[in-house]
Amino acid sequence: MLDNILPVLTILGMALVVYATRVSGPWLLGRWLDARPVRTWLGYLPGTVLVALVAPLVFASGVAEALASLVTLLVAVRTRNVLISMLVGVVVVWGLRFWFA
């Protein structure tokens, strides 16, 4: 009997911890911190996380991926359209891999 209840208690405990961390963030922001500077700072967070995830892949990969990343960045800055940037990036990396291979 105890063997069957232990996984259930573990999952419930993990759910409680996840819920507590999700609730405590807005509660702390609204209670102790000035919301405007913190919200401005948090607005930059998704971009920095994306750069932190993509930059090592760009520099650790081959020439085709690095050139395609540069082209994708230029298209994104020029058009400000995420879909077009992704499509151009995929086509360029495919073409460069085909050309360099």
N, C-alpha and C positions, 0 to 999 in steps of 0.2 A: 504493500500500500504506500509506503513512504517513497519508494522508487518512482511511483507514478506522479506523486504530488510535487516532487522536487523540481522537475522541469517547468511545471506550471508556475510555481513560486518564483523561479528564476526569471521567467519571462515577465511576470507581473512586476517584479522588482526593477527590471530594466525599463519597463514602460513607465513606472513611477519616476525613475531618474530622468528619463527623456522629457517627460511632461514637466517636471520641476525645473529643468534647465530652460525649457521654452517659456515657461510662465515667469521665471525670475528675471529674464532679460528686460522685457517691457516694464515690469514692476520696478526694477532698479532705475531704469531710464526715467520713468515718470516720477519717481519719488525723490531721488537724490541728485540727479544730474540735470543741468540745463539742457533742454531738449534740442535747441537749435544748433549749437556747435556739434553736438554728438550726432545728430541726424545728418549734418553736412559731412562729417567725417565718415559715417557709415555709408553714405552715398558713394564714396570712392572705393569702398571695400570690394565690390564685385569685380571691378576692373583690375585691381591689384591682385586678387586671387587668380583671375584668368591669366594675367601676365606671369605670375609665379608658376602656373601649371604649364603654360605654353613655351616659355623661354628656354627651359632646359631641353625640351624636345627639339626646338629649332636648332640649338647650338650643338646638340649631341647627334643629330641625324646627318644625312648626307647633303651633298651640294644641291640636289634637286629640291629637297624639302626646305632648305634655307632660302633658295631663290624664290620658291613658291610662297613662302611666308612673307618675303619682302614685297612681292607683287600683290599679295592679298592685303597687306597693310596699306600699300599705296592706293589700291582700289577702294578700300574702306574709308580712307581719309578723303579721297576725291569724291566718292559717290554718297557716303554716309548711309549706305544700304547694306545691311548685314547679309541678306540673301544673295545679292549680286556678288558680294565679296567672297562668300563661301563657295559659290559656283565657280567663280574665276579661280580661286585657290585650288579647288579640286581638279579643274581642267588643266591648270598650269602644272601642278605636281604630277598628274598623269602624263602629260606631254613630256615633261622633263625626265621622268623616270623611263619613258619609252625611248627618248633620245639618248640618254646617258647609258642605258643598258645594252 
